[in-house]
């Protein structure tokens, strides 16, 4: 059994299978709705139910308040149709967004690398090519673990038969614990993708800056590699933050890229360097490194932020103090299950990725 869902104001009609969410069906049929977390905690995919009945699924009470439920609001990533529906969504697709179809894949683990004491690098060989846009992510299905887990793609789209991921182990995290301690080279793994609307606006001539923390380096790494491979001539600056030298992974890779490309600048920052680090670079938080480098003036740039919520919030404040505002700031927060309820409290200024 399936149901028809009409999406206004575009008039797109999708077929949703029994038990399938509206968002899943839309992405697999090339219809892009606004979304971010994909599991009912961020409220980005909130829509108005105009006609029909739907099960709210696992929508967080923080992301979808009781009063909103009473008013017919739903989250597309959780809502499961129980009849034909008409919904109304705030659709604003950027012309630079490629909108590749989401599909299911099987991959073989071809390499597992220790990038830092807390982060593993995972390389997957796909059963068939997956076209994706730099900055997007996949949803992994892990054996014996309920639900899927989202991880950003770290390699450039120029090799569609391979996926690289940077995965930080979360304390008491079942999925990341499995990846760090049980997953082996040669294992098969299922995933779907590509997801996400975090991407470089290539048509915008402004210079580009990236601010990344922890495993949040993954999306910027994919974006930067893609820009440099394509011969982009804008000035590109990466600020990478870590606690100490052992957590500052891929430093040599970016130093080599900066030597080969005159338009790429790499600025690493450590906020708690150890004596063993013999650190000569910037000491402080990564947003402070960005402010120091640009002398607090960020106008005429496009900024892409990726990392934990506290880093993102601090970077936004620094950028806005430096006269850079919403239309030129794009972000992807790395939110764990423990962050779920807090994530919906983000600034109302930032509704888009």
C-alpha positions as a LaTeX table, in Angstrom:
\begin{tabular}{lrrr}
\hline
Residue & $x$ (\AA) & $y$ (\AA) & $z$ (\AA) \\
\hline
Unk1 & 0.00 & 0.00 & 0.00 \\
Unk2 & 1.17 & 3.54 & $-0.70$ \\
Unk3 & $-0.19$ & 7.05 & $-0.31$ \\
Unk4 & 0.08 & 10.15 & $-2.46$ \\
Unk5 & 1.50 & 13.24 & $-0.82$ \\
Unk6 & 1.07 & 16.58 & $-2.56$ \\
Unk7 & 3.63 & 19.20 & $-1.57$ \\
Unk8 & 2.64 & 22.84 & $-1.79$ \\
Unk9 & 3.47 & 25.40 & $-3.03$ \\
Unk10 & 5.43 & 23.49 & $-5.73$ \\
Unk11 & 2.64 & 21.01 & $-6.52$ \\
Unk12 & 5.06 & 18.05 & $-6.48$ \\
Unk13 & 3.35 & 14.69 & $-5.87$ \\
Unk14 & 5.24 & 11.78 & $-4.33$ \\
Unk15 & 4.33 & 8.17 & $-3.57$ \\
Unk16 & 5.00 & 7.16 & 0.04 \\
Unk17 & 5.11 & 3.47 & 0.90 \\
Unk18 & 3.42 & 2.15 & 4.01 \\
Unk19 & 5.65 & 2.83 & 7.02 \\
Unk20 & 7.89 & 5.24 & 5.09 \\
Unk21 & 8.45 & 8.83 & 6.20 \\
Unk22 & 7.52 & 11.74 & 3.95 \\
Unk23 & 11.11 & 12.98 & 3.86 \\
Unk24 & 12.57 & 9.59 & 2.91 \\
Unk25 & 10.12 & 9.21 & 0.04 \\
Unk26 & 10.68 & 12.76 & $-1.20$ \\
Unk27 & 14.48 & 12.49 & $-1.28$ \\
Unk28 & 14.36 & 9.16 & $-3.12$ \\
Unk29 & 12.11 & 10.71 & $-5.77$ \\
Unk30 & 14.17 & 13.84 & $-6.33$ \\
Unk31 & 11.93 & 16.20 & $-4.37$ \\
Unk32 & 13.99 & 18.19 & $-1.85$ \\
Unk33 & 12.42 & 19.38 & 1.36 \\
Unk34 & 14.29 & 21.47 & 3.95 \\
Unk35 & 15.87 & 19.23 & 6.61 \\
Unk36 & 18.98 & 18.88 & 8.74 \\
Unk37 & 19.18 & 16.21 & 11.46 \\
Unk38 & 16.81 & 13.73 & 9.81 \\
Unk39 & 15.64 & 12.20 & 13.11 \\
Unk40 & 13.14 & 14.59 & 14.64 \\
Unk41 & 15.22 & 16.85 & 16.87 \\
Unk42 & 16.08 & 20.02 & 14.92 \\
Unk43 & 12.66 & 21.07 & 13.51 \\
Unk44 & 14.15 & 22.17 & 10.16 \\
Unk45 & 11.70 & 19.98 & 8.21 \\
Unk46 & 8.58 & 21.28 & 9.95 \\
Unk47 & 5.59 & 21.37 & 7.58 \\
Unk48 & 1.90 & 22.20 & 7.77 \\
Unk49 & $-0.51$ & 19.29 & 7.31 \\
Unk50 & $-3.31$ & 20.71 & 5.13 \\
Unk51 & $-5.30$ & 17.56 & 4.34 \\
Unk52 & $-5.20$ & 13.94 & 5.51 \\
Unk53 & $-3.90$ & 12.00 & 8.51 \\
Unk54 & $-0.30$ & 11.20 & 9.53 \\
Unk55 & 1.45 & 9.44 & 12.39 \\
Unk56 & 3.94 & 11.83 & 14.03 \\
Unk57 & 6.46 & 9.03 & 14.57 \\
Unk58 & 9.50 & 9.80 & 16.74 \\
Unk59 & 9.24 & 13.60 & 16.60 \\
Unk60 & 10.86 & 15.15 & 19.67 \\
Unk61 & 8.47 & 17.11 & 21.92 \\
Unk62 & 11.11 & 19.86 & 21.93 \\
Unk63 & 11.14 & 20.08 & 18.13 \\
Unk64 & 7.37 & 19.74 & 17.75 \\
Unk65 & 5.44 & 21.27 & 20.63 \\
Unk66 & 2.02 & 20.01 & 21.68 \\
Unk67 & 0.45 & 23.29 & 20.55 \\
Unk68 & 2.07 & 22.87 & 17.12 \\
Unk69 & 0.76 & 19.31 & 16.84 \\
Unk70 & $-2.72$ & 20.61 & 17.62 \\
Unk71 & $-2.28$ & 23.19 & 14.83 \\
Unk72 & $-1.44$ & 20.46 & 12.30 \\
Unk73 & 2.33 & 20.87 & 12.19 \\
Unk74 & 4.42 & 17.77 & 11.36 \\
Unk75 & 8.09 & 16.92 & 10.90 \\
Unk76 & 8.64 & 15.44 & 7.44 \\
Unk77 & 11.55 & 13.29 & 8.69 \\
Unk78 & 9.26 & 11.49 & 11.18 \\
Unk79 & 5.72 & 11.77 & 9.81 \\
Unk80 & 4.27 & 8.60 & 8.27 \\
Unk81 & 1.13 & 9.05 & 6.12 \\
Unk82 & $-2.04$ & 7.20 & 7.11 \\
Unk83 & $-3.96$ & 8.53 & 4.09 \\
Unk84 & $-3.31$ & 10.66 & 1.02 \\
Unk85 & $-1.93$ & 14.01 & 2.21 \\
Unk86 & $-1.49$ & 17.61 & 1.23 \\
Unk87 & 1.34 & 19.38 & 3.08 \\
Unk88 & 2.74 & 22.88 & 2.87 \\
Unk89 & 6.52 & 23.34 & 3.19 \\
Unk90 & 8.90 & 26.30 & 3.09 \\
Unk91 & 10.93 & 25.27 & 0.06 \\
Unk92 & 13.89 & 27.44 & $-0.89$ \\
Unk93 & 16.33 & 25.39 & $-2.98$ \\
Unk94 & 19.56 & 27.17 & $-3.79$ \\
Unk95 & 20.48 & 27.15 & $-7.53$ \\
Unk96 & 23.94 & 25.77 & $-6.61$ \\
Unk97 & 22.39 & 22.71 & $-4.99$ \\
Unk98 & 22.70 & 19.59 & $-7.19$ \\
Unk99 & 19.90 & 17.54 & $-5.58$ \\
Unk100 & 21.17 & 14.02 & $-6.33$ \\
Unk101 & 18.74 & 11.17 & $-5.73$ \\
Unk102 & 19.01 & 9.25 & $-2.46$ \\
Unk103 & 19.44 & 5.47 & $-2.82$ \\
Unk104 & 20.54 & 2.41 & $-0.83$ \\
Unk105 & 24.08 & 1.02 & $-1.13$ \\
Unk106 & 26.22 & $-1.84$ & 0.14 \\
Unk107 & 29.89 & $-1.13$ & 0.80 \\
Unk108 & 32.96 & $-3.07$ & 1.88 \\
Unk109 & 35.28 & $-1.61$ & 4.50 \\
Unk110 & 38.60 & $-1.25$ & 2.64 \\
Unk111 & 40.60 & 0.67 & 5.28 \\
Unk112 & 40.38 & 1.79 & 8.91 \\
Unk113 & 42.92 & 4.40 & 10.02 \\
Unk114 & 43.55 & 5.98 & 13.40 \\
Unk115 & 43.46 & 9.72 & 12.72 \\
Unk116 & 43.64 & 10.83 & 16.36 \\
Unk117 & 43.14 & 9.25 & 19.80 \\
Unk118 & 39.37 & 9.74 & 19.38 \\
Unk119 & 38.81 & 9.73 & 15.59 \\
Unk120 & 38.95 & 6.87 & 13.08 \\
Unk121 & 39.17 & 7.27 & 9.33 \\
Unk122 & 36.91 & 4.81 & 7.53 \\
Unk123 & 37.19 & 4.07 & 3.79 \\
Unk124 & 34.31 & 2.28 & 2.05 \\
Unk125 & 34.37 & 0.66 & $-1.39$ \\
Unk126 & 30.86 & 0.95 & $-2.84$ \\
Unk127 & 28.93 & $-1.73$ & $-4.73$ \\
Unk128 & 28.20 & 0.94 & $-7.38$ \\
Unk129 & 29.03 & 4.60 & $-7.90$ \\
Unk130 & 27.23 & 7.23 & $-5.83$ \\
Unk131 & 27.07 & 10.76 & $-7.21$ \\
Unk132 & 27.19 & 13.31 & $-4.41$ \\
Unk133 & 27.93 & 16.95 & $-3.74$ \\
Unk134 & 30.89 & 17.94 & $-1.56$ \\
Unk135 & 29.60 & 18.58 & 1.97 \\
Unk136 & 26.86 & 15.92 & 1.96 \\
Unk137 & 26.52 & 12.92 & 4.30 \\
Unk138 & 25.34 & 9.31 & 4.39 \\
Unk139 & 23.24 & 7.33 & 6.88 \\
Unk140 & 24.98 & 4.14 & 8.04 \\
Unk141 & 23.04 & 1.07 & 9.17 \\
Unk142 & 25.16 & $-0.87$ & 11.65 \\
Unk143 & 24.62 & $-4.51$ & 12.73 \\
Unk144 & 22.56 & $-4.88$ & 15.90 \\
Unk145 & 22.02 & $-1.12$ & 16.29 \\
Unk146 & 18.56 & 0.35 & 15.93 \\
Unk147 & 18.17 & 3.20 & 13.49 \\
Unk148 & 20.82 & 4.81 & 11.30 \\
Unk149 & 23.70 & 7.16 & 12.05 \\
Unk150 & 24.71 & 10.14 & 9.92 \\
Unk151 & 28.36 & 10.71 & 8.95 \\
Unk152 & 29.71 & 13.37 & 6.59 \\
Unk153 & 31.67 & 12.41 & 3.49 \\
Unk154 & 35.31 & 13.52 & 3.65 \\
Unk155 & 36.56 & 12.78 & 0.13 \\
Unk156 & 35.95 & 14.74 & $-3.07$ \\
Unk157 & 33.10 & 13.69 & $-5.41$ \\
Unk158 & 35.62 & 12.93 & $-8.16$ \\
Unk159 & 35.85 & 9.32 & $-6.90$ \\
Unk160 & 32.19 & 8.22 & $-6.73$ \\
Unk161 & 33.04 & 4.59 & $-6.02$ \\
Unk162 & 34.63 & 5.34 & $-2.66$ \\
Unk163 & 33.50 & 7.05 & 0.54 \\
Unk164 & 35.78 & 8.32 & 3.31 \\
Unk165 & 34.42 & 9.14 & 6.77 \\
Unk166 & 35.95 & 10.70 & 9.91 \\
Unk167 & 34.24 & 9.18 & 12.94 \\
Unk168 & 34.78 & 10.37 & 16.51 \\
Unk169 & 34.03 & 7.88 & 19.27 \\
Unk170 & 31.23 & 9.17 & 21.49 \\
Unk171 & 31.36 & 8.07 & 25.15 \\
Unk172 & 28.76 & 5.29 & 25.59 \\
Unk173 & 27.83 & 5.66 & 21.91 \\
Unk174 & 26.70 & 2.29 & 20.56 \\
Unk175 & 27.30 & 3.14 & 16.89 \\
Unk176 & 30.66 & 4.89 & 17.18 \\
Unk177 & 31.78 & 2.32 & 19.75 \\
Unk178 & 31.01 & $-0.45$ & 17.25 \\
Unk179 & 32.94 & 1.33 & 14.50 \\
Unk180 & 35.97 & 1.99 & 16.71 \\
Unk181 & 36.14 & $-1.38$ & 18.45 \\
Unk182 & 34.40 & $-4.06$ & 16.36 \\
Unk183 & 34.28 & $-3.08$ & 12.68 \\
Unk184 & 36.99 & $-4.75$ & 10.58 \\
Unk185 & 38.48 & $-4.37$ & 7.11 \\
Unk186 & 36.49 & $-6.63$ & 4.78 \\
Unk187 & 33.18 & $-6.20$ & 6.61 \\
Unk188 & 30.12 & $-5.24$ & 4.56 \\
Unk189 & 28.01 & $-2.30$ & 5.64 \\
Unk190 & 24.71 & $-0.85$ & 4.41 \\
Unk191 & 23.98 & 2.85 & 3.98 \\
Unk192 & 21.77 & 5.32 & 2.13 \\
Unk193 & 22.64 & 8.68 & 0.66 \\
Unk194 & 23.58 & 11.26 & $-0.29$ \\
Unk195 & 21.83 & 13.57 & 2.16 \\
Unk196 & 22.17 & 17.18 & 3.21 \\
Unk197 & 22.15 & 20.70 & 1.85 \\
Unk198 & 25.53 & 21.82 & 3.16 \\
Unk199 & 27.49 & 22.72 & 0.03 \\
Unk200 & 29.68 & 25.43 & $-1.48$ \\
Unk201 & 27.89 & 28.18 & $-3.38$ \\
Unk202 & 30.18 & 28.01 & $-6.40$ \\
Unk203 & 28.34 & 30.72 & $-8.33$ \\
Unk204 & 29.13 & 33.30 & $-5.63$ \\
Unk205 & 32.41 & 35.13 & $-6.38$ \\
Unk206 & 33.21 & 35.89 & $-2.72$ \\
Unk207 & 36.31 & 34.36 & $-1.17$ \\
Unk208 & 35.67 & 31.28 & 0.96 \\
Unk209 & 36.57 & 30.51 & 4.56 \\
Unk210 & 36.04 & 27.29 & 6.48 \\
Unk211 & 36.01 & 26.89 & 10.26 \\
Unk212 & 36.19 & 23.26 & 11.44 \\
Unk213 & 36.54 & 21.52 & 14.78 \\
Unk214 & 37.16 & 17.87 & 15.62 \\
Unk215 & 35.74 & 15.39 & 13.12 \\
Unk216 & 33.82 & 18.34 & 11.69 \\
Unk217 & 36.82 & 18.62 & 9.36 \\
Unk218 & 35.23 & 15.97 & 7.13 \\
Unk219 & 32.80 & 18.14 & 5.14 \\
Unk220 & 35.23 & 21.06 & 4.71 \\
Unk221 & 37.92 & 18.62 & 3.56 \\
Unk222 & 35.59 & 17.30 & 0.85 \\
Unk223 & 34.61 & 20.84 & $-0.17$ \\
Unk224 & 38.19 & 22.13 & $-0.27$ \\
Unk225 & 39.49 & 19.16 & $-2.27$ \\
Unk226 & 36.63 & 19.62 & $-4.73$ \\
Unk227 & 37.30 & 23.36 & $-5.12$ \\
Unk228 & 41.05 & 22.87 & $-5.64$ \\
Unk229 & 40.54 & 19.99 & $-8.08$ \\
Unk230 & 38.17 & 22.12 & $-10.15$ \\
Unk231 & 40.67 & 24.98 & $-10.38$ \\
Unk232 & 38.57 & 27.44 & $-8.38$ \\
Unk233 & 40.44 & 30.76 & $-8.27$ \\
Unk234 & 38.87 & 32.30 & $-5.16$ \\
Unk235 & 40.94 & 32.66 & $-2.01$ \\
Unk236 & 40.19 & 29.68 & 0.24 \\
Unk237 & 41.11 & 29.68 & 3.94 \\
Unk238 & 40.73 & 26.76 & 6.35 \\
Unk239 & 40.82 & 27.24 & 10.11 \\
Unk240 & 41.12 & 23.86 & 11.86 \\
Unk241 & 40.71 & 23.69 & 15.62 \\
Unk242 & 41.76 & 20.95 & 18.04 \\
Unk243 & 42.58 & 20.60 & 21.71 \\
Unk244 & 46.20 & 19.49 & 21.22 \\
Unk245 & 48.57 & 18.22 & 18.57 \\
Unk246 & 47.46 & 14.60 & 18.75 \\
Unk247 & 43.92 & 15.67 & 17.79 \\
Unk248 & 45.04 & 17.88 & 14.89 \\
Unk249 & 44.80 & 15.28 & 12.15 \\
Unk250 & 45.55 & 15.75 & 8.43 \\
Unk251 & 47.74 & 18.74 & 9.24 \\
Unk252 & 50.45 & 17.64 & 6.79 \\
Unk253 & 47.88 & 17.13 & 4.03 \\
Unk254 & 46.64 & 20.71 & 4.30 \\
Unk255 & 50.14 & 22.14 & 4.64 \\
Unk256 & 51.08 & 20.40 & 1.40 \\
Unk257 & 47.93 & 21.71 & $-0.31$ \\
Unk258 & 48.79 & 25.25 & 0.79 \\
Unk259 & 52.26 & 24.88 & $-0.73$ \\
Unk260 & 50.82 & 23.64 & $-4.05$ \\
Unk261 & 47.95 & 26.12 & $-4.34$ \\
Unk262 & 48.61 & 29.85 & $-3.98$ \\
Unk263 & 44.93 & 30.54 & $-3.30$ \\
Unk264 & 44.68 & 28.14 & $-0.33$ \\
Unk265 & 45.68 & 29.14 & 3.22 \\
Unk266 & 45.73 & 26.75 & 6.18 \\
Unk267 & 45.56 & 28.01 & 9.78 \\
Unk268 & 45.56 & 25.36 & 12.53 \\
Unk269 & 44.75 & 26.31 & 16.15 \\
Unk270 & 45.26 & 24.44 & 19.43 \\
Unk271 & 43.45 & 25.59 & 22.55 \\
Unk272 & 45.36 & 23.33 & 25.00 \\
Unk273 & 48.72 & 22.44 & 23.41 \\
Unk274 & 50.92 & 20.09 & 25.42 \\
Unk275 & 54.63 & 20.48 & 26.09 \\
Unk276 & 55.27 & 17.59 & 23.69 \\
Unk277 & 53.53 & 19.51 & 20.89 \\
Unk278 & 56.25 & 22.19 & 20.86 \\
Unk279 & 53.50 & 24.31 & 19.35 \\
Unk280 & 54.51 & 27.40 & 17.35 \\
Unk281 & 51.12 & 28.08 & 15.77 \\
Unk282 & 48.02 & 29.89 & 17.04 \\
Unk283 & 47.05 & 29.07 & 20.61 \\
Unk284 & 43.37 & 29.55 & 21.38 \\
Unk285 & 40.00 & 28.55 & 20.00 \\
Unk286 & 39.49 & 28.21 & 16.27 \\
Unk287 & 37.07 & 31.15 & 15.98 \\
Unk288 & 39.71 & 33.30 & 17.70 \\
Unk289 & 42.25 & 32.19 & 15.12 \\
Unk290 & 39.89 & 33.28 & 12.35 \\
Unk291 & 39.29 & 36.67 & 13.98 \\
Unk292 & 43.03 & 37.21 & 14.44 \\
Unk293 & 43.86 & 36.21 & 10.86 \\
Unk294 & 41.27 & 38.56 & 9.32 \\
Unk295 & 41.72 & 41.23 & 12.00 \\
Unk296 & 38.05 & 40.86 & 12.93 \\
Unk297 & 36.80 & 41.81 & 9.45 \\
Unk298 & 34.95 & 39.06 & 7.53 \\
Unk299 & 32.96 & 41.07 & 4.97 \\
Unk300 & 33.00 & 39.86 & 1.35 \\
Unk301 & 33.43 & 36.19 & 2.33 \\
Unk302 & 31.31 & 33.07 & 2.31 \\
Unk303 & 31.77 & 31.14 & 5.56 \\
Unk304 & 31.21 & 27.41 & 6.06 \\
Unk305 & 31.22 & 26.11 & 9.63 \\
Unk306 & 31.33 & 22.46 & 10.66 \\
Unk307 & 31.80 & 20.95 & 14.10 \\
Unk308 & 30.24 & 20.68 & 17.57 \\
Unk309 & 27.46 & 23.12 & 18.58 \\
Unk310 & 29.58 & 25.22 & 20.97 \\
Unk311 & 32.21 & 25.80 & 18.28 \\
Unk312 & 29.54 & 26.73 & 15.72 \\
Unk313 & 27.88 & 29.22 & 18.08 \\
Unk314 & 31.20 & 30.87 & 18.96 \\
Unk315 & 32.15 & 31.10 & 15.28 \\
Unk316 & 28.81 & 32.66 & 14.36 \\
Unk317 & 29.27 & 35.33 & 17.02 \\
Unk318 & 32.79 & 36.11 & 15.79 \\
Unk319 & 31.68 & 36.31 & 12.15 \\
Unk320 & 28.70 & 38.53 & 12.88 \\
Unk321 & 30.83 & 40.85 & 14.98 \\
Unk322 & 33.09 & 41.03 & 11.92 \\
Unk323 & 30.19 & 42.17 & 9.71 \\
Unk324 & 29.31 & 38.84 & 8.13 \\
Unk325 & 25.62 & 37.95 & 8.32 \\
Unk326 & 23.14 & 35.15 & 7.72 \\
Unk327 & 23.11 & 35.03 & 3.93 \\
Unk328 & 26.86 & 34.40 & 3.86 \\
Unk329 & 27.12 & 31.93 & 6.78 \\
Unk330 & 26.39 & 28.24 & 6.21 \\
Unk331 & 26.84 & 25.54 & 8.81 \\
Unk332 & 26.56 & 21.92 & 9.77 \\
Unk333 & 26.47 & 21.10 & 13.47 \\
Unk334 & 27.75 & 17.70 & 14.58 \\
Unk335 & 25.02 & 16.83 & 17.08 \\
Unk336 & 24.99 & 13.62 & 19.14 \\
Unk337 & 21.90 & 12.03 & 20.67 \\
Unk338 & 22.81 & 13.71 & 23.97 \\
Unk339 & 22.56 & 17.08 & 22.25 \\
Unk340 & 19.10 & 16.40 & 20.80 \\
Unk341 & 16.86 & 18.60 & 22.91 \\
Unk342 & 19.38 & 21.44 & 23.08 \\
Unk343 & 19.77 & 21.61 & 19.29 \\
Unk344 & 16.29 & 23.08 & 18.76 \\
Unk345 & 17.27 & 26.12 & 20.80 \\
Unk346 & 19.58 & 27.41 & 18.06 \\
Unk347 & 19.18 & 30.99 & 16.90 \\
Unk348 & 16.09 & 31.69 & 14.82 \\
Unk349 & 18.34 & 33.68 & 12.50 \\
Unk350 & 19.73 & 30.44 & 11.10 \\
Unk351 & 17.04 & 28.25 & 9.55 \\
Unk352 & 19.06 & 27.11 & 6.57 \\
Unk353 & 22.17 & 24.99 & 6.33 \\
\hline
\end{tabular}
